[in-house]
Amino acid sequence: MESNLKILIIENIPGEMTEEAGVLKRARMTCEILHAGDPGELESTLTRFRPDAVVCGFPTTEHGPWPLLEALRANTPDVALIVVAHGMGEGQLREALRRGATDCVLKANSARLHDAVRRAVQETVNRCCAARLERVKAVRLAVASAIVRSPDRQRLFEAACRSAVEAGGFRMAWVGCVTPEALTLEPVACSGHDEGYLQRAAAVRIREAESKGKGEGLKRLGSVVVNDIRDETAFLLKEDALARGYRSMIGLPLIAGHRVVAILKIYASEPGFFGNEERKVLTDVAGDLSYALDQQARQERLSELAYRDPLTGLANRRLLIEQLRQELARAYRQETTVAVVFIDIDNFKAVNDTLGHSAGDRLLKEVASRIVSCTREDDIAARLGGDEFVVVLPLEAGRDSAVILERMVDSVSRPFRTANRKMNVSCSVGVAVYPQDGRDYASLLRHADAAMYRAKASAAGAPSYMNATKPKIAAGVR
C-alpha cells in the first residue's frame, strides 16, 4: 500500500508545502506528491491526480478552511484527509473532524505527519473495503430474494439490475442476452443512470463484432473487470461512460445449460471498486442467477413435456382443456362466441402403411404448421393424438368463422411431398359454436367431434388419400 501512495498537498502559505513534503520524505515514505496552492483549482487537480491522501494546510481565507474541507470530502469521499493546523484552537480541531477530516496534525508537532498519513490511509482503506463488501453482499441478498419472486427469465434479469442499483448503490447495471451466433449482446434489462449509453454501446458492439468476426466476439463474453475506465484505452465509448459517471465495471457471464446465455454488467462511480473480495461475492451472485436460469429452463422443458405435443409443438389435450375453459369464461363475460373446430386427416393410416411412420410424422408436422399459419395469436391450436387436431377460434364482432375455415382447409389440402413422392392431402372438419352447441368445453368438443365424423361419412367412397377430393365441412348439432 505505502509504496503506491499518492499524496496531494494543498497549502497556500509559502514554504509550508515544501516543509510538509520534507517531513514525509525524511520518514522514508515512498510516495508521489503533487502540490496545489490554489484551492480554486481543486476540481481540475483531482481530475488529473487521484490521491490516496490529501494533506490540507489551514488556508488563510476570509471564510476559513470549512468550504475547502467540504469540497475535498465531496470530491474525494474515499480518501484520507489530514488537516495541518496552523494555530487552530481545540474547537476548530473538533469542527475540522466533524466536517470530514480523518485526522488533524498541529503545526508544532508536524513530525508526526507521516504517521498520521499512514494511519489515516490504512483506516480509510479498511473502511472503504468494508463498505464495498457490504454493498456487494447487499446485492447478493437482494438477488437471492428476487430469485424466489421472479417466475421467468425477463423478470429475473430486471430484478438483478434493480438489486445492483438499489441495494448495492451502483451507478448502472444491465443484462444483455447472447445472440445465437454468440457475437453480440441484446440489451433486455437495465436499471440506474443510463441516459442513452446502453443504446449506443449495443450499437458499437454490434458493429465491432461484425468487423472482427466470431472469434473476437466470443472473447468479449467472458468475465471482465475494468477498475479504472479512465485508464482503459480500449474501453468502448470511454468518454460517454465517464460523462455518465462510470469509473469501474465488472462483466459477469450468466450460464444455463452449460452455455453463456447472458452477461450482467455493473458500473460503479468509484474507480478501483472491484477488488478480489468484491469479485468473489459478485461471482457468487452470477452463480445464483445462473442456477435460477438453469432451473427455469428445466421447468420450461418440463412444462413443454406436460402441456405440449412432442411431435408438433402444439398444445396437447391437457393444455387445450385449460385454455378452452379460460376462453369460454371470457366469452361468457363479454357475450361473444367461440368456434371449436375438429380436423381429422383422411386416410392417414394409409400414409403410415404405405410410406412408413417417419413420413406420417412429417405429414403431421406439416399439417400442424399449415393450421397455425391460418390462426391468430389469440387462437388455440392443439393435437389430441394420432391425426386429430382441434382449433379454438374466438369470434369477436366482424370475425367470420366460415372464411377462416375455408382458408384453413385450402392450406391443409395443398399437396404434400415426401420421399420424392407427391400426395394430395384431405381432411374432414367439424365445428361446434359456443353457446349454441354447448356451454362447456366437454359438450363443445363432443359435438365438434360428432360433426367431424358426419363430414367424414359424407365423403365415404371417395378415392384414396393420394387422390382425395376437397373435404366437406359439417356444422355441429344445434
N, C-alpha and C positions, 0 to 999 in steps of 0.2 A: 504493500500500500504506500509506504513512505517514499520509495524510490520513484514513484509515479506522481507525486503530489504536484498540483498546480495551484499556485497561491497568487491571489490578486491583492495588492496593497493599495488602498485608497488613502491618500494623505495630501492635504493642501498646505501643510506647514513646511517651509523649506528646510531641508536637511533631515527631517524626521523619517522620510521614506527610506533614505539610504541607511539610516541607523537601524530601522526595524528589519530591513533586509539583511544587514550585517549580523544582527542577533541570530537570525535563522541560519546563516552560513557558518558562523562561528560554532554553532551547535552541531555542525556537520549534517545538517538536514539536507538531503538531496532533493531538490525541488526546482521547478520552473517558476520564476517570479515575473509578474507583469505589474508595472506601476501605472496608476491612474491618479492624476492630480485634480481633475475637474469632475466633480460628481455629476455634472450635466451630461457627461459622455458615458454614463454608466451603461445604458441600454446597448449602445453600439459596441462598447468594450466587451460586454458579456456575450454578444453575438459572435465575436471573434475568438473569445477565450473563455472556456468553460472551467471555472476553478473548482478545486476540492475545498478550498477555504478562502475566506475573504478577511483580510486584516484591515480594519477601518479605524483610522485616527479620528479623534474628536474634531469635526470640521468647524472652522471659525466662520460661521454664517450667522445671520441675524435670527434664523429660526432654530439654530442648534442642530443636533445630529438626528433628530427624530424623523424628519421626512426622508433622509438618506437611509436610515436603518429600515424604515418601512418599505422603501423602494427596493433595497437589497433583498429583504426577505420575500417580497413579492416576486422578484425576478429569479431568485435562487433559493427556492423553498427547501431544497435538499442539500444545501451547502453549509458547512460550518462557518459561523460568523463571529469573529473575535474583535471586540472593541478595545482599542488602546486609549485609555482615559488620560487626557491632559487636564488635570485639575478638577476632575468631576467629583462631586460630593457623593455621599452614600445614597442619598435619594435618587440622584441621577443614575448611579450604577444600577439600582434596582429597576428604574424605569427602562434602562437600556435592555436589561434581561427580559423585562415584560414585553418589550416591543420586538423581540426576536433574536437578540444577541445570544450566542451559545455560551460565551464566556467574556469576562472583562479583565483586562490587564492594566494595572496602574503604571503610568509612565515611570514612576520612581522604581518600579520593580519590573522593568521591561526584560530583564534577563530570563524571566520565566515564560516569555512569549513562545519560545519553541515548544515547551512542554504543553502550554495551553493549546497551541495549534495541533500537536499530535493527539492530545486527548479529545479535543473537540471534533477533529476529523473522524477519529475512531468511534466516538459516541454517535456522530451523525450517520456514519456508515451503518453501524449496528441498528440504529433506529429506523433508517430507511429500508434496510434489508428486512427487518421485522414487519414494517408496514407493507412492503411489496408482497411479502409472503402471505400476509393476512388477506391482501386483496385477491391474490390468485386462489387462495383457499376458499374465499367467499364465492368466487366464480364456480369452483367445483361443487360447493354445496348447492348453489342456485341451479346449476345444470342437473345435478342429481335429482333435485326436486322437480325440475321441468321434465325430465325423462319420464317420470311417473304420470305426469299430466298431459303429455304430448302423444296423441294417438297415431300420428302419421309423421312422415319424414319432413314435410314442409313446416309443420308447427314445431317440430324439434329443432330445425335449423333456426327458425325465428327466435325461439326461446334461448338458444345458445348465444345468439348475438345480443339479445337483451341482457342476458346474465353477465356477459363480459362488460357491457357498458354500465348497467345499473348497479350490479353487485360489486364489480371489480373497478369501476371508475375509469375504464379505458376510454380513449378518445373515440374510437370507432372499431366495429367488428363486422365482418361479412362472411358469408358462405358462398362458395362457387361450386357448382356441380361439374364434374369432369365429363366432357363430351365423349361420345362413343369412340372417337378417334384418339382420345387422350391428348389432344393438342391444346385445348382451350378450357377456360373456366366460364361457366354461365352463371352470373350472379343470381341467386334465388332468395337471399335473405340478407338484411343489413340493419344495423342499429348504430346510433351515435351521430357524430359530426361528419357528414358526407359531403354535402354541397357540390354534388356532381362529380366528385372524384372517382367514384366507383364506375360510373358510366364511361368515363374517359379511360380509366385503367383497363377495363374489359376490352375496349376497342383497340387499344395499343397492344394488349396481349394477343389478341386475335391476329393482328397484322404481323406481329413478331413471329408467332408460331407458323404462319403461312410462309414467311420468308426464310425461316431457319429449318423448317422441316420437323418431322415427327420426333426424331431423337432428341433434339434440343427442347422440344415441348415437354417431353416426358421428364426431363431433368428438373424442370421447374415445379413438378408436382410433389416433390419430397419435402420433408420438414426443413424449414429455413428460419434463421434468426438474423435480423439486422438490428444491431444495438445502437447505431447512430446513422440515421438516414442521411444526415448532412455530410458524412464522410464516405458514403457509399456511392461511388461514381456510376455504377451500373444500375442503380435503383430506378425502376420505371416511374416516369412523371415525378421526379425528385422534387422539383420546385413546387409543383402542385401539392405534393404531400406536406412539404414544410410550411407552405402557406396555410394549410388547414390544421397545423399544429401537431402533425405526426412526427415523432422523433425516433421511435424504435418500433419494430414489427416482428411478429412471430407467425409463421405459417404452419398449420397442423393438419396432416392428412387424416381423413376420416375413412375408415375401411369397413367394407361389408362384403361378405362372400369372398374374402381373400383378395380383394382388389380395391384400389383407391376410388371412391365414388364421389368424394367432395373434399374441399380444402376450407378449413376455418382460418381466417386471417384476423389477427388482433393487433391494433395500433395503440401505442402508449404515447402520451405527450411528453414523457421524460426520456432522455437518452439513457442507454445502458440499463434499461429496466429488466431485461430478460436474462437474469443470471442463472446459474446451474440449478438452484433450488426452485426458482420460478418455472424453469423449463420442465423440471420433473413433475411438478404439480399440473402444469398445463398439458403435458403429455398424458398424464392420467385422465385429465378432462377429455382429451381426444379419444382415449381408450374407452371411457364410459360412453361417449357418444357413438363410437364405433360399435360397441356391444349392443347398444339400443338399436342402431340401424340394422345390425345383423338380425336381431330378434324380430324387428318389424318386417324384414324381408322374409324371414322364416314364417311369420304369421300370415303374410300375404300369400306365400306359396301354399300354406295350409288352407287358407280361405279359397284359393283357386281350386284346390282339390275338393273342398267341401261344397262349393257353390258353382263351379264351372264344369262344363263338359270337357274332358281332357282332349278330345279329338278336335272339336271345332272351336273351342273357346267361348261358346255361347253359354248363357245361363242354363243350369240343369233344373230338374223338376223342383228341387227344394228352393232354389233362388226364385224361380218363376212364381211359385205359390206366394212367397213372401212379397215380391214386388207387385203381383196382381192384387193381393189384398190391399196394399197401400194405394194402388191406383184406383180401385173401386171405392175406397173410403174417400179419396179426393173427389172422384166423380159424384159421389153422393152429396158431399158438401157443396160442390159447385154446380150441381144439377146438370152435368154433362153426360155424354155416353161414351162407352168403351167397346171396341170390337175385339173379340178373341178369335184368332184365325188358326185353324189346324191345317198343316200342309204335310202331305204324305207323298213320297216319290213312288210313282207307279212302277211295278215290276222290278223293284230294287233287288230282290233275291236273285233274279236272273243275271244281274250285273256281277254279283259275287260268284255265282256258279260258273259264269262264262269267262270272266276276266280275272277273277280272283279277289280276295278280300282287300288287298292293297289298292286295287283300282276302285273298289267300293268305298274305301276310306277317302281316297282322293275326290271322288264324286261328292261325298257328304260334305267335305270341307269346302268344295267349290259351291255347292248349293247354299251352305251357310253364308259364305261370302256374298253371294248374289242376293240373298234375303236381306242381309244387313245393309247392302248398298241401296236398298229401297226404303229404309227406315230413317226416322229422325232420332235425335239424341234421346228424346223422352220415350220413344217406343221401346218395347221389350222383345227381344228375340231369344228363343230357348230351343234346345234339343231335348226331347223327352227320352230318347233312346232309339236305336235302330234307325229307321228312315223317317221318323216323325218329328216335325218341327211345330212350334207354336209362336205366333207373333201377337203381341198385345198393342193395339192402336188406340190411344186416347183421341177421341173425336170432338175436339173443340169446334165452335161455330165456324163454318166455312170449310171444314176438312171433310172431303168426300172419300169414304172407305172404298167405294167401287173403283175409283181412279187409282188408289194405292194398290188394290188387289190386282187390277189389270196389269199395272206396271210390274208388280212382283211376279205374277205368273209369266209374263213375257220374259222377264230376266231369268227365272229358273228354267224356262223351256228352251233357252238357247242351246245349240249343240255343244256337246262336251267331248273333248279329245283326250284320249289316254292310250298309252302303248301303241302310238301310231294308228289308232282307230278312232273314228268319229262316230259318236252315237247321239241320237236325239233323246232328250230328257222330257218327261212329262210328269205332272203331279196332280193330285186331287186335293181340292181345297174345300173346307167347311168353315162357316162363320157363325158365331153367336154374338149377340149385341146386348150389352147392359143398358137399361134394365129390362128390356122387352123379353129377352130369352133367359133371364136369370139374374138374381141379385147377389149371388155369392160365387166365389171362384169355382167351387165344385160343380155347380149347375152349369155355369158357362163353359167350362172345359168339357163336361159330358155332352152338352148339346152341340158344341162345335165339332167334337169327335164324331157324333152321330151324323151330322151334316156332311162331314168329310167322307164317311163310308157311303152315304147316299150318292155323293158325287162320283165315287169310285165305281159304284154299282151301275150308274147311268152310263159309264164308259165301257161296260163289260163287252167283250167281243171285239175290242179294238186290237190293232196289230201289236206285235211285241214291242218291248221298250225301245228298241232301236228305231222303230217307225211309228211311235205313238202319235196320235193326233193331239191337238191342243186340249188341255184338260177342261173339265166342267167345274163350275163353282156352284155349290148348293148352299142356300141360306139355312140358318138354324131354325129350330122349332119356334113357333110363336105362342 
